[in-house]
Amino acid sequence: MKITLERKDNDFHFEAKNDNGNVVHIDNTSTGKDSYEGVSPMNLVLMSVGSCSSIDIIHILKKQRQEITGYRVEVEGERKPEKEAKPFKHIHTRVFLEGDIDPEKAKRAAQLSFEKYCSVSITFEASVKITYEVVLNNEKL
């Protein structure tokens, strides 16, 4: 796995590419500018947690022949000052599922993702508290 990062302006706008040529734009969103050309590195961390767990959860539920008609995830991060940096102290994910899905299977899919399969969450588990909740058809499980 390899990522290349190329500076795109005279400031902090970068274009990150993976081995397949897929692109993500990254910018420093703490400068107070009116607009940015990409997301911040810390936003990318939250996006990574959300997308990694989403892939797992959907994969698990599809294998169990559950009918997913809607899927959305919200990821919030709480940061703490630590020397000059502000790493995440806590990341909380809300998984919103719609469809003909067994509630126990939905809860179990999320548990398996966050506790066993999601490489991103597991990468951070020693230093960041990661929690999650599942909402199925507008009801919290």
N, C-alpha and C positions, 0 to 999 in steps of 0.2 A: 504494500500500500504506500502510495506516495502522493503528496500534494505539492503543487508549486504555487507560489504567491508572487504576483507582479504588481508593483506600484503603478497606478493609472493616472495620477495627477501630481501636483507639487505639494500635496498635503498627505492625508491618511487614507485615501481610497485605494483599496487593493482588489485585485481579481484573483480568486483562488480557483485552481483547476485540479481535478483528480486525473487519474490515469486514463479515463475514458473521455476527457475533455469537457466534462460537466463543470459549470461555472457558478460560483457564489461570490457576490460582491460584499466586501467588508469595509467598514469605515469607523472612525473614532467618533462616537456619538456624544462624547463628553466635552466637546469643544465649544458648544453654544452656538453653532452655526444654525442658519434657518432651515437648511435641508442637508440630507446625507445621501451618499451614493450606495450605501449598503447597510448591513446590520452590524452591531458591535460584536466583538469576540465573546462577550458574556451572554449576549442574546443567542449566539450560535450554540453555546453550551446548553441553554434551556431548550433550544430547537432540537438539539441532538438527543437529549433525554426523551423529549416528547415523540420524536420520530422513531427512535429505536424501540421504545416500548409499544408504539402503535403498530409497527411492523410485526412484532411478536404477538400481540393480542389478536390482531386480525388473522394472522397465520394460524394460531391455535384455534380460534373460533371457526374458521373456514374448514379446518381438518375435522372439526366436530360437527360439521354440516349445520352450523347456526346461520340464520339468515340476517345479515347485517345490512340494514337499509340506510343507516346514517352513522357517521363516526366523526367525532371532534375531540380534540384534547386541548386543555389549557395547562400551561406550566408556569408556576410562579417561583421566583427565587428570592430568598432573603440573604442579603450580604452582610458581612461583618468587617469592620476595619481591622487590619492585621499588618502592622508596620506601614509600609507605603501602599500595599495592595488592599483590595476589598474582595476576598474570595467568598464564594457562597457558603453560608452556614446551614441553610435548609432549602430544599427544593421540594415543592409539592405539585403533584400532577392530578388533574381531574380528567377522567376518561368518560366521555358522553357517548353512549351507544344507543342506537335505535334499531328496532327490528324484532323478529321472532327469535329471541335469544333466552336460553335458560339462565336465570339469575346466578345460580351456583357456578355454571360454566363461565359466565362473565367474570365473576369474582376470582375464580381459579386461574383464568387466563391472565388477569392482571397480576395476581400473586406470582405466577410462574415467570412472567416477564421481568418484574422488578426484582425478584429474589433469586432468579436462576439464569435467565437467558439474555437480558439486555446488557450488552457489553458496556454501554455508556454508563448506566446506573452503577453497575458493579465496579467500574473503574473509579468512581467517586465515593463508593460506600465507606471507605476508611476515613474520609475527611469531611463528608457532607451528609447530613441526615436527609434521606430521600423518602418521602411518604406519597401515598396515592389514595385516591378514592374512585369509585365507579358509580356512575349514574346511568341507569338503564330505563329507557322510555320515560324520562323525567322523574324517576324515583331513585333516590340514593340507596345503594345496597349496603 
